[in-house]
Amino acid sequence: QAPLVESGGGLVQPGGSLRLSCVVSETIFRENGMGWYRQSPANERELVAAVTRRGLTNYKDSVKGRFTISRDIAKNTVFLQMNNLKPEDTAVYYCNAFPLRVPPNWGQGTQVTVSS
């Protein structure tokens, strides 16, 4: 099994919602905080939301109040609930350790497209 498997992306209208999931290998999940990152053609990959091993969360300013990161420890899964989506949220979304591992060894990501 791949260490990071993202899913849940899709095409949604502005104002809509999506919930992304990421199944993480037990080793990565147990030893690291986790984050959701995104990359669009116009931008470098950036951190969107993160949760530490202690459960503390932080968010990119532009998604505060709209996105929520959470995790299911029993299932080694991290979620990103995205509400009130905007066209500028369009990107490929990735999960990975937070802070990033070296090398990061990214998964395949999941495409989120916000368009009317």
HUCOR-V306857 format. One line per field, one symbol per residue. ss: DSSP state (a for helix, b for strand, c for the rest). phi: phi as a letter, one per 40 degrees, with the letter a starting at -180 (. if undefined). psi: psi as a letter, one per 40 degrees, with the letter a starting at -180 (. if undefined). A space follows every 50 residues. Layout:
ss: ???
phi: ???
psi: ???
This chain:
ss: cccbbbbccbbbcccccbbbbbbbcaaaaaacbbbbbbbccccccbbbbb bcccccbbbcaaacccbbbbbbaaacbbbbbbccccaaacbbbbbbbbcc cccccccccbbbbbcc
phi: .ccbbcahcibacdgcbabcbacbcdcccccbcbbbbaabdcbccbcbaa bcccgcbabcdcbdgbbbcaabccbfbbbbcbbfcbdcccacbbbacbcc cbccfcccgbcbbbac
psi: hidhhiieiahiiheaiihiihhiidddddeiiiihiihideiihihdii hideeiiiiideehedihiiihddefhiihhhifiideehihhiiiihii ihidgiaeihhhhhi.
